[in-house]
Amino acid sequence: MSGTPGTSGASGTIDVLVVDDDFMVARVHRAYVQRVPPFRVVGVAGSAGQALAAAGELRPDLVLLDLYLPDLFGLDLIPRLRTAGHDCDVMVISAAREADAVRGAVRHGVVDYLLKPFDFADLRVRLERYAVQRGRLRDTVVRGQADVDRVLARAAVPAPPALPKGMSAETAELIEAALRGADGTLSASECAALTGVSRVSARRYLEYFHTTGTAEVSLRYGVAGRPERRYRHRAADPAGVTSGGEAGA
C-alpha cells in the first residue's frame, strides 16, 4: 500500500484510492487520474486487505476498484468498506465481463463500471461525469420531486442522440452495418476499406458509436508505437447487459 494522508474534499479536490493487484496497471491508472482535475490519487493498494486499511487511513472520496484481487473478489470488498464506516464511492475498473459481475456491481451501488483495456479518454469522461454528479448531490436542495429527478438525471434513459454536425445518417448506417457484420473487431482503417469512406471519417463515426454505447473499444498493442484502437458492435443480451468485446488484461 502506498499513499499520503488526504484531506478529503479540501480545496475542491476529489481524493482517489487506486486498487489493482498489478502494480504496472495501477501506475498507469494513477497517472491517468492525476491528469483530470480536480482528482488526485492519495494511495494505491494491491489487495482488498490493503484497500481496507488504506480507506481507513486516507479517507478517499472515490475508490477505483479492480475485481480480480488476490485475497477477495472486488465486489465483496464494498460491504466491508461500508461496515467499517467508509462512505467512499466506488468505480469498478476490471476485465470482468460477466453479466453477474455487472449486475452485482449495480446492486452494490457502484458509480460506474469501466472495462479493461481502456485509454485515458475512456477514464476521463467517466471521472468528469462522476465529478458533475458528485457536485449535484452535494449542492442540491430538495424542495420537491423535480429536484430529486434532477439529482438522479444520470439514471434516466436518454433519448437517441442526434448525429453531431457534419455527420450523415447514411454514412452512420453504413459504418454501423460494417460493425454489425464484422467477424470480430475492426480498426478504423479496416472499416474504411469495407465502406469506402476515408480512414479519418471511419474513425470519427466509430468513436461516435463508442461514446453512444453502440460500439465497444479494445486496444491492440504492437511491438512499438501507440496501441491500435479496435471496435466491436455492442448488442444487448436478454439480461439487459451489453455484450461483445475482447478479453482485457
C-alpha positions in Angstrom: 0.0 0.0 0.0 1.3 3.5 -0.8 -0.1 6.9 -0.4 -0.3 10.1 1.7 -3.0 11.1 4.1 -5.6 13.0 2.3 -7.8 15.9 3.3 -10.9 14.7 1.6 -12.6 17.4 -0.4 -10.0 20.0 0.5 -9.8 22.9 -2.0 -12.5 21.1 -4.1 -10.2 18.1 -4.7 -11.6 14.6 -5.1 -9.3 12.1 -3.4 -8.9 8.7 -5.1 -7.6 5.3 -4.0 -6.5 3.0 -6.8 -6.9 -0.7 -6.1 -5.3 -3.1 -8.5 -3.0 -6.1 -7.9 -0.9 -5.4 -11.0 1.5 -2.6 -9.9 2.2 -1.6 -13.5 -1.5 -1.2 -14.3 -2.1 0.7 -11.0 0.7 3.0 -12.0 -0.9 3.8 -15.4 -4.3 4.3 -13.7 -2.7 6.6 -11.2 -1.1 8.7 -13.9 -4.4 8.9 -15.8 -6.3 10.1 -12.7 -3.7 12.7 -11.9 -4.3 14.3 -15.3 -8.0 15.0 -14.6 -8.7 17.9 -12.2 -9.9 18.1 -9.5 -9.0 14.4 -8.9 -5.8 13.4 -7.1 -4.6 10.0 -6.1 -3.9 9.7 -2.4 -3.0 6.0 -2.4 -2.5 2.7 -4.2 -3.4 -0.7 -2.9 -2.7 -4.2 -4.3 -5.2 -6.3 -2.4 -8.6 -6.0 -0.6 -6.9 -6.0 2.8 -4.6 -3.2 1.8 -7.5 -1.3 0.3 -9.5 -1.6 3.5 -6.5 -0.3 5.6 -5.9 2.5 3.1 -9.5 3.6 3.2 -9.3 3.9 7.0 -6.0 5.9 6.8 -6.6 8.1 3.7 -10.4 8.6 3.7 -10.7 8.7 -0.1 -13.8 10.1 -1.8 -13.6 7.6 -4.7 -12.1 4.1 -5.0 -11.1 2.8 -8.4 -11.6 -0.9 -7.8 -10.3 -3.9 -9.8 -12.4 -7.0 -9.2 -9.7 -9.7 -9.6 -7.8 -9.2 -6.3 -5.6 -11.9 -4.8 -7.4 -12.1 -1.4 -11.0 -11.3 -2.3 -13.4 -10.7 -5.2 -13.6 -6.9 -5.5 -17.3 -6.6 -5.1 -17.1 -8.4 -1.7 -14.8 -5.5 -0.5 -17.6 -3.0 -0.9 -19.8 -4.2 2.0 -16.7 -4.4 4.2 -15.9 -0.8 3.4 -19.5 0.1 4.5 -19.3 -2.0 7.7 -16.1 -0.1 8.6 -17.9 3.2 8.2 -16.4 4.3 4.9 -18.9 6.1 2.6 -16.5 6.5 -0.3 -17.9 6.0 -3.8 -16.7 3.0 -5.9 -15.9 2.9 -9.6 -15.2 -0.6 -10.9 -12.3 -0.9 -13.4 -12.0 -4.5 -14.4 -11.7 -7.0 -17.2 -14.7 -8.9 -15.7 -17.3 -9.0 -18.5 -19.8 -11.5 -16.9 -23.3 -10.2 -16.6 -23.4 -11.4 -13.0 -20.4 -9.1 -12.2 -22.1 -6.1 -13.8 -25.4 -6.8 -12.0 -23.6 -7.3 -8.7 -21.8 -4.0 -9.2 -25.1 -2.2 -9.7 -26.6 -3.8 -6.6 -23.6 -2.6 -4.6 -24.2 0.9 -5.8 -21.0 1.5 -7.9 -21.0 4.8 -9.7 -19.6 3.4 -12.9 -18.1 0.2 -14.5 -15.2 0.6 -17.0 -13.9 -2.4 -18.8 -10.2 -3.1 -19.4 -8.4 -2.4 -21.6 -9.2 1.3 -22.0 -7.3 4.5 -22.7 -7.1 7.9 -20.9 -10.1 9.4 -22.8 -12.3 6.5 -21.7 -11.5 7.1 -18.0 -11.5 10.8 -18.2 -15.1 11.0 -19.4 -16.3 8.8 -16.6 -14.3 10.8 -14.0 -15.7 14.1 -15.3 -19.2 12.7 -15.3 -18.7 11.5 -11.7 -17.5 14.9 -10.6 -20.6 16.6 -12.0 -22.9 14.1 -10.3 -21.0 14.4 -7.0 -21.3 18.2 -7.1 -25.0 17.8 -8.0 -25.6 15.5 -4.9 -23.6 17.8 -2.6 -25.2 21.1 -3.6 -28.8 20.2 -4.3 -31.6 21.5 -2.1 -34.6 19.2 -2.3 -37.8 21.1 -2.4 -39.9 18.7 -4.5 -39.8 15.9 -7.0 -38.2 18.0 -9.7 -35.1 18.4 -7.5 -34.9 14.7 -6.9 -35.3 14.0 -10.6 -32.5 16.4 -11.4 -30.1 14.7 -9.0 -30.9 11.3 -10.4 -30.8 12.6 -14.0 -27.9 10.3 -14.9 -30.1 7.2 -14.3 -32.7 8.4 -16.8 -32.8 6.7 -20.1 -31.7 9.2 -22.7 -33.4 9.9 -26.0 -31.5 8.7 -29.0 -28.8 11.3 -29.6 -28.8 13.4 -32.8 -25.8 13.0 -35.0 -23.1 15.6 -34.5 -22.7 18.3 -37.0 -21.0 17.1 -40.2 -22.2 13.5 -39.9 -24.8 12.0 -42.1 -27.3 9.3 -41.3 -26.4 7.4 -44.4 -22.8 7.1 -43.5 -23.6 6.3 -39.9 -25.8 3.4 -41.1 -23.0 2.2 -43.4 -20.4 2.2 -40.6 -22.8 0.5 -38.2 -23.6 -2.2 -40.8 -19.9 -2.8 -41.2 -19.6 -3.1 -37.4 -22.5 -5.5 -37.2 -21.2 -7.7 -40.0 -17.6 -7.8 -38.8 -16.2 -11.2 -37.7 -14.5 -9.9 -34.5 -13.2 -6.3 -34.3 -12.5 -3.6 -36.8 -9.8 -0.9 -36.9 -10.6 2.4 -38.5 -8.5 1.5 -41.5 -10.3 -1.8 -42.0 -13.7 -0.1 -41.6 -12.7 2.5 -44.2 -11.7 -0.2 -46.7 -15.0 -2.0 -46.2 -17.2 1.1 -46.5 -15.2 3.2 -49.0 -15.0 6.2 -46.7 -11.7 7.8 -45.6 -9.9 6.4 -42.5 -10.4 9.7 -40.7 -14.2 9.6 -41.3 -14.4 6.0 -40.3 -12.6 6.8 -37.1 -14.8 9.7 -36.3 -18.0 7.6 -36.8 -16.6 4.7 -34.8 -15.7 7.0 -31.9 -19.2 8.5 -32.0 -20.6 5.0 -31.8 -18.3 4.3 -28.8 -19.5 7.4 -27.0 -23.1 6.4 -27.5 -22.6 2.9 -26.4 -23.2 1.3 -29.8 -19.6 0.2 -30.1 -17.0 -1.2 -27.7 -13.3 -0.3 -27.9 -10.4 -2.6 -27.2 -6.7 -1.8 -27.6 -4.3 -4.0 -29.5 -0.6 -3.5 -28.5 2.1 -3.9 -31.1 5.8 -4.1 -30.8 6.2 -0.3 -30.8 4.1 2.8 -31.1 0.7 3.7 -29.9 -1.8 0.8 -29.4 -4.4 0.3 -32.1 -8.0 1.0 -31.2 -10.3 -1.7 -32.4 -14.1 -1.6 -32.4 -16.9 -4.2 -31.9 -20.6 -3.7 -32.2 -22.4 -4.0 -28.9 -25.7 -5.8 -28.7 -28.0 -6.0 -25.7 -28.3 -9.5 -24.2 -31.6 -10.8 -22.6 -30.4 -9.6 -19.2 -30.1 -6.0 -20.5 -26.3 -6.1 -20.3 -24.4 -5.2 -23.5 -22.2 -8.0 -24.8 -19.2 -8.1 -27.1 -15.6 -7.1 -26.9 -12.2 -8.8 -26.5 -10.9 -10.1 -23.2 -8.8 -7.5 -21.5 -5.9 -7.7 -19.1 
